[in-house]
Amino acid sequence: MKEIDIYKKSIGHLKNVVSAFEKELEKPESIHGAFAYKSPTIKHVCFLKAIRIVSGLNALLVLLQAGYVTEMGVLIRTIGDCINDIYFLLEHFPDKTPEVEKYISDFFNEDIDEAGIAQNQEKKIHRTKARKIYASRARLLSEHINFSVRRDMVYKIYSAYSGYVHSAYPNIMELYGGTPPYNFHMQGMKETPRIGDWETILIAFIRSATLVFGYMADKYDKVDLVQEIRRILDWFGKEMTYVENGG
């Protein structure tokens, strides 16, 4: 199986996992011309974040194939934030800390107008500070590896991608190069070393997404789904090892 087929199949498996999470939730309803949940809970937030993760992974695959690797950085930041949000929200599940309660309230009180151009300037959404969210991921990692992971370490990993979001100078300059005569690649970076670098990042985030879905399933006491996610991880690892060994 070619690498691209492995990535597609793995993301397809993750889509099925997310569909399993959806089964216990009611369907959104059309309210004032937009779809919304009538009685949203923490599981709704995590499910929606999972939707964004799988959609983002599919988009990363399209961008990689087209050579638009710099644009992948924007989505990587989004996917990484969604992954960290889930770890933050479920750290004490089924209990909810005041910070989690506030996150959920703010998340569902933000309508489409507020997400773009707010018509009511007096109403402000105060989102949970990123460093509190990263602290949850750091605590979780510290429990499962042999050294302490500081919050700032997790923060730096994902803040590294903020330059792609904000079009920072170093990230724009990554578009320059290739083979002489050098130029800016505005139609993708195929046939450059950058493709391989970003393919490695895609692989890492497929694994990260699979792990966070396993975390969700474990927190929800879905034993069968936990086992299925372990099988997905094992399959993905074996396929990638086979490819790396020249299979």
N, C-alpha and C positions, 0 to 999 in steps of 0.2 A: 504494500500500500504506500503510495506516495505521501510525503509529509503533509501536503495540503489536504489530502483526503483524511488523514488522521485527525487534523485539526477540525475539519468539518464534522466528522463523526463524533468527536469528543464534545464539541459544542452542542451537537444534536442531543447527546446523552444528557447534557446539563439542562437543555430545554425541557426534556421529559421530567427531570427532577423538579424543575420549577412548576411544571404543570401539576405534579403531585402535591406540591404545597398549596396550589390554588384550589384543589378539590374541596377542602374544608371551609373555604371562604365563600360568602355569597357573591353574586355577580354585581358589578357596578350598575347603578341606575342613572338614567338621564335626568339631571336636575338643572333646570334653567338653561337648557341647551348644552350642557357638558356632562360627561360621565363622572360619577363620584360614588363613594361608598357612604351608606347612610349611617352605619355604626362602626367606624374603623377602629382597629386595635393595633397593638404592637406587631401582631402577625401580618397585618395588612401592610404596614410600613416595610417590614423585612421582605415580604413578597414583592412589593413594588421595586425595592432596591435590587432584588434578584432579577426581575424583569429587565431592569436597566443594564445589569451586568451581562446577561446573555445577549441582549441586543447589541451592546457595545463590543462584545467579543466577535460577533458576526461582522460588525462594521470594521473591526481591526483586520479581519481576514480579507475583506474586500480591498481595504487600503494597502495592505501588504502586497497583494497580488498586483495591484496597479502601481506599486512603487512609491506611494505617498506616505512614507514612513514618518516624516516630521509631523504630519497631521495625526498620526497614531498617538503621539505624545499627549495630545489634548484628551483623547478618549481614555488613555491609560490613567490619566489623573482622575477622570470621572469614575472609571471602574474601581480604581483604588479607594476613592472616597466612599463609594457604595459598600465595598467590602469592609472597610473600617467602621462604617455606620452600623452594619449588622452586628459586628463583634461588640460594639458599644451598647447597642440596644438589648442584646440578649445576655450580657455578662452575668446579670443576676436573675434572669428569667426563671420562674414566672413572676418573681417580684420585680417591681419597677422603682428605681431611685427617683428622687425629685427631678434630677437632670433628664432622665429618660422620659418622665411624664411631660416635662416641658417640651422636649424634642418632638414628641408625638403630637402634642397640642399645636405647636407652631407649624409642623409639617402639614397637618390637615386644615389649618386655618389660612394657609397661603393659597389664594386662588390664582387663576391665570393672569388676571390684571396685575396682581401684586408681584408675580414672578417676572413680569415684563415691565410695563410702565404703570405704576400704581395710580389709579384715579383718585383714591383717597389718600392724600399725602400724610394725613395725621395718623394713619394706621401703619405701624412699622412691625416687621417680622424680625425678632431677635433670635438668630440661629445659634445653636449650641457651638461653643468655641471648639475649633478643630483640635486643640491640644488635649481637651478632655476626652475627645473621641479616640485620639491616638493612644492615650494612656491605657484605655481598655485593651487595645491590641497588644501593647507592650506587656501588660500583666499576663495576658494569655500566653504569649510566646515564652515568657520567663518560666511559666509552669511546665513547659514541654521541652525545653532545651537546657543545656548545662550551665548557662550563664545568664546573668540578669540583663534584660533588655530595657533600656531607658526609653521613656516616652519620646525624647528628642530624636532618638535613633529612628523610630518609626516615622516621626514627623519629617525628618530629612529625606527619607526614602521617597515619600510622595510629594514633598514640596519641590523636589528636583524636577518634577514634570510641570510645575507651574509656569516655567518659562515658555513652554509650548502654548499654554493657554493665553499668556499675555504677550506673546510674540517678542520675547526678549532677544537682545542682540546675539548672544552666543547660539541660541537655537535657530535663528534665521540663518546664521552663517553656516550651519550644518548643511544647508541646501547648496553650498558652493563646493566645487571640486570635481571629482570624476577623473576622466583621462584628459590630458592636454589636447586642445586649449581648454583651460578650466572655465566653467561657467556656473550660473545659478540654475538649478534644476527645478523648473516650475511646472513640469509635467511628469513628476515622479522621479524616483532615483533608482530605477532598475539598472542592473549591471554595475552597481556600486557596492562597496563593502557594507554600507549602511543597512542593506536589506538583511544580511545575515545577523547583524546586531539586533535588529528589531524583531526578527523571527524568534530569536532567543528570548526576548522580552515577552512576546506573545505566548510562548510555551509556559513561561513562568506564571503568567496571569491566568492561563487556563487551569493550571494546578491550584493557584490561589483561589480561584472561583470555586473549584471542586471542593476544596477544603472548607471554605466558608459555608457551602451548602451542606456539607457533612456536619458542621457545627450546628447549623439550624436544625437539621434532622435529629441530632442528638439532644438538643435542648427541648425539642418537641416530643421526645420519647418515641420517635418513629424508627423502631429497630430495623424493620425490613428496608426502609429507605437508607438508613446508615450503611447496611450491608451492601446495598446496590451502589452507593457512592464509593465504597471501598473497592468494589469490583471495577468501577470506572477508573479509579486511580491506578489500580494494578494493571488494567488493560492499557491505559495510556502510557504508563511507565515501560511496559514490555515492548509496546510498539515503537516508542522513541528510542529505546536501547537497541532494538533490531535495526532501525534506520541508521543510528549513529555507528553501528558496527559494520555498515556497508551492506545491509540486507535489502 
